[in-house]
């Protein structure tokens, strides 16, 4: 038996939108991982070595998939937080995501790798951004944006 004074949790419009955002984000993440890994494989086949001079290691294809998946999920979490706590989540998300993408371009440039590797790494940062940012921003849009 419930009393009038007991609080009830009611699934409101935000929780439904969060579920939709999570579903959309997961699908976009899978697309971003596939596109980035495919582009890296094609670049490797074209002769890009992905060798980072510091330590002399070569970035494996699985590394592109894992890092893309991780940071794409981070983007979904940021989008979810903005949906929950921002009056204008789509606008805030685009500004945040574009800023973080710009910051992510710095490490390839200062890595000391050859020009082909640097250029390809920059492109491989922009591929998942071009998938995730518009997809999540569309999912966050509401009548007030």
C-alpha positions as CSV (number, residue, x, y, z in Angstrom):
1,X,0.0,0.0,0.0
2,X,1.3,3.5,-0.8
3,X,0.8,6.6,1.2
4,X,0.2,10.0,-0.3
5,X,3.4,11.2,1.4
6,X,5.7,8.7,-0.3
7,X,7.6,10.1,-3.2
8,X,7.1,8.4,-6.6
9,X,9.6,8.2,-9.4
10,X,7.9,9.0,-12.7
11,X,9.6,8.6,-16.0
12,X,9.3,12.0,-17.6
13,X,10.2,13.3,-21.0
14,X,13.9,13.7,-20.1
15,X,14.4,10.0,-19.2
16,X,12.7,9.0,-22.5
17,X,15.0,11.4,-24.4
18,X,18.0,10.0,-22.5
19,X,17.2,6.5,-23.6
20,X,16.8,7.7,-27.2
21,X,20.0,9.6,-27.0
22,X,21.8,6.5,-25.6
23,X,20.5,4.3,-28.4
24,X,21.4,6.9,-31.1
25,X,24.8,7.4,-29.4
26,X,25.5,3.7,-29.4
27,X,24.6,3.4,-33.1
28,X,26.7,6.5,-34.0
29,X,29.6,5.1,-32.0
30,X,29.6,1.9,-33.9
31,X,29.5,3.8,-37.2
32,X,32.3,6.1,-36.1
33,X,34.5,3.1,-35.0
34,X,33.8,1.3,-38.3
35,X,34.5,4.4,-40.4
36,X,37.7,5.3,-38.5
37,X,39.1,1.8,-38.5
38,X,38.4,1.4,-42.2
39,X,40.0,4.7,-43.0
40,X,43.1,3.7,-40.9
41,X,43.3,0.4,-42.7
42,X,43.1,2.1,-46.1
43,X,45.7,4.6,-45.1
44,X,48.0,1.8,-43.9
45,X,47.5,-0.1,-47.2
46,X,48.4,3.2,-49.0
47,X,51.7,3.3,-47.1
48,X,51.1,5.4,-44.0
49,X,53.1,3.8,-41.2
50,X,51.5,5.3,-38.1
51,X,54.9,5.2,-36.3
52,X,55.2,7.6,-33.5
53,X,59.0,8.5,-33.1
54,X,58.7,8.8,-29.3
55,X,59.2,5.1,-28.3
56,X,59.2,4.0,-32.0
57,X,55.8,2.3,-31.7
58,X,53.3,1.8,-34.4
59,X,49.7,2.4,-33.7
60,X,47.7,-0.8,-34.4
61,X,44.3,-0.8,-36.1
62,X,42.7,-2.1,-33.0
63,X,44.0,1.0,-31.2
64,X,42.1,3.3,-33.5
65,X,38.9,1.3,-32.8
66,X,39.3,1.3,-29.0
67,X,40.2,5.0,-28.7
68,X,37.4,6.0,-31.1
69,X,34.9,3.9,-29.2
70,X,36.0,5.2,-25.8
71,X,35.9,8.9,-26.8
72,X,32.7,8.5,-28.7
73,X,31.0,7.1,-25.6
74,X,32.5,10.0,-23.6
75,X,30.7,12.3,-26.1
76,X,27.4,10.5,-25.5
77,X,27.9,10.9,-21.7
78,X,28.6,14.6,-22.2
79,X,25.5,14.9,-24.4
80,X,23.4,13.1,-21.8
81,X,24.6,15.4,-19.0
82,X,23.8,18.5,-21.2
83,X,20.4,17.1,-22.0
84,X,19.7,16.7,-18.3
85,X,21.2,19.9,-17.0
86,X,21.3,22.5,-19.8
87,X,18.5,24.7,-21.2
88,X,20.1,24.5,-24.6
89,X,21.8,21.1,-24.8
90,X,22.3,20.9,-28.6
91,X,24.1,24.3,-28.8
92,X,26.2,23.6,-25.7
93,X,27.1,20.1,-27.0
94,X,28.2,21.4,-30.4
95,X,30.5,24.1,-28.8
96,X,31.9,21.5,-26.3
97,X,32.4,18.8,-28.9
98,X,34.0,21.1,-31.5
99,X,36.3,22.6,-28.8
100,X,37.4,19.1,-27.7
101,X,37.9,18.0,-31.3
102,X,40.2,21.0,-31.9
103,X,42.2,20.2,-28.8
104,X,42.5,16.6,-29.9
105,X,44.3,17.7,-33.1
106,X,47.3,19.0,-31.1
107,X,48.9,15.7,-30.1
108,X,49.3,14.5,-33.7
109,X,50.8,17.8,-34.7
110,X,53.4,17.8,-31.9
111,X,54.1,14.0,-32.1
112,X,57.1,14.3,-34.3
113,X,55.8,11.8,-36.8
114,X,56.2,12.1,-40.5
115,X,53.9,14.4,-42.5
116,X,51.8,11.5,-43.9
117,X,51.2,10.1,-40.4
118,X,50.3,13.5,-39.0
119,X,48.0,14.4,-41.8
120,X,46.3,11.0,-41.6
121,X,45.9,11.2,-37.8
122,X,44.3,14.6,-38.1
123,X,41.8,13.1,-40.6
124,X,41.2,10.1,-38.4
125,X,40.3,12.6,-35.6
126,X,37.8,14.4,-37.9
127,X,36.1,11.3,-39.1
128,X,34.4,10.3,-35.8
129,X,33.8,13.9,-35.0
130,X,31.9,14.3,-38.3
131,X,29.8,11.2,-37.4
132,X,29.2,11.9,-33.7
133,X,28.7,15.7,-33.4
134,X,25.9,16.1,-36.0
135,X,24.2,12.9,-34.9
136,X,24.1,13.7,-31.2
137,X,23.3,17.4,-31.8
138,X,20.3,16.4,-33.9
139,X,19.2,14.0,-31.1
140,X,19.5,16.9,-28.5
141,X,17.5,19.5,-30.4
142,X,14.3,20.6,-28.9
143,X,11.9,23.5,-29.6
144,X,13.9,26.0,-27.5
145,X,17.2,25.6,-29.5
